[in-house]
Amino acid sequence: MTDPVLACAAVFLLGLSTYRFFAGRHRGTTPALRYTCCFAWCFGASLALMAGRTGADIDHGTGLAGLSWMLTDHLKMGSAGFLALAAVSLRRPAADARALRRRQAGVALAVLVATVLFLLARITEVDGQLVATGGAGPAALAGYDLVSVGYVVGCLVTLLRQTLSWTRQADTAALRTALVLITLTAAVGLLWTAWGVDDVLGALRSGRQQSTEDPVSLALGRLCAVLLLAGATTLLWARAGRAARRWRAAYRSYRSLGPLWRALHAVFPQIALAAGPLPFADAELALYRRVIEIRDGLLILRRYRTGETPPAGPEQPRGGGARATDAAARAEAARIAAALVRARAQADTPAEAADPPQAEPSLPPSAGIEAETRWLTQVAQALRTMPPLPVGRTAG
């Protein structure tokens, strides 16, 4: 029966690591990225072997008892080794390659020694157990387990020391959370690996051990996989959360500017930069376009604001706090409403009877799109609470 947790984790790790590796090739890969991808491939493959009957099919197809069990252990050793290599490559200067070469040699040597000991044990499978035959079989099987457990424990201890140091130095909450989850993953992986010490003792006593993970080991493997997935996707979810908050803020501002935009568009339909609805998915683009259209409408409206003082803008008024700002927004909304009434009246007047335009005060300088959006939103809200203007309305 397939374990859904391990199967999903295996698919995710294999897919994500493959995507990251080939995506990184266009921008140039670093040793840390390559080692991390190799770790994900090895660990994902080991979870795939643990998740279902793939291991039994391999043993049955090759006729070699315990081959899938050995492959699973080798993949775990490789994943631990690549993790240690990634940590060393990030910790040391790029010019210092001796530590990386020692780690690479250590991975190869551990896998080679474990393979030789496995072959010397001459494994057969009896009633779901792996049995070492021959005079040196139990000792070779115990040595194999000891090499597998010891090497993974050593790599995870190296990783734990490094992640604890990185966690203390993390400068963002999302990065700190990701490092904490990775540290917990390494700690659970250390416990999961240490649980295999009983296999060493069992092999020494009877030359036997289970061919599958026991319930405790399987539970620790599931927890390790879940923590690893959480840690690997924390930064992705953090970026998605920031994007969602930006979208929500932009969409709310876009909707809040609706009353002012509709009032201007009803009198000056030419301010619309394009026909059709504004893009819902890209709320920031829709907001910027709406602000530009409103400013275009206010520029056209200048000729109808006769005999006024310069309108308050994003940088005005100075002092007075929120009450003064609200009062200025209401006053500006009243001036806009009056100018729109005059604009509609002059539009309905024959050209020969229309009053000549008068010089108008210039608009205040912009203090940035954010400040301008806040100011226009306040004006729009004040305009919304006023009595309906004697002008048409359009959808927007």
Salt bridges, closest charged atoms under 4 A:
ASP3 OD2 - ARG222 NH2 2.55
ASP96 OD2 - ARG92 NH1 3.44
ASP96 OD1 - ARG98 NE 3.90
GLU213 OE2 - LYS76 NZ 3.00
GLU284 OE2 - ARG246 NE 3.82
GLU293 OE2 - ARG289 NE 3.23
GLU308 OE1 - ARG305 NE 2.94
GLU308 OE2 - ARG342 NH2 3.65
GLU315 OE1 - ARG318 NH2 3.96
GLU332 OE2 - ARG305 NH1 3.08
GLU332 OE1 - ARG335 NH2 3.02
GLU372 OE2 - ARG295 NE 2.52
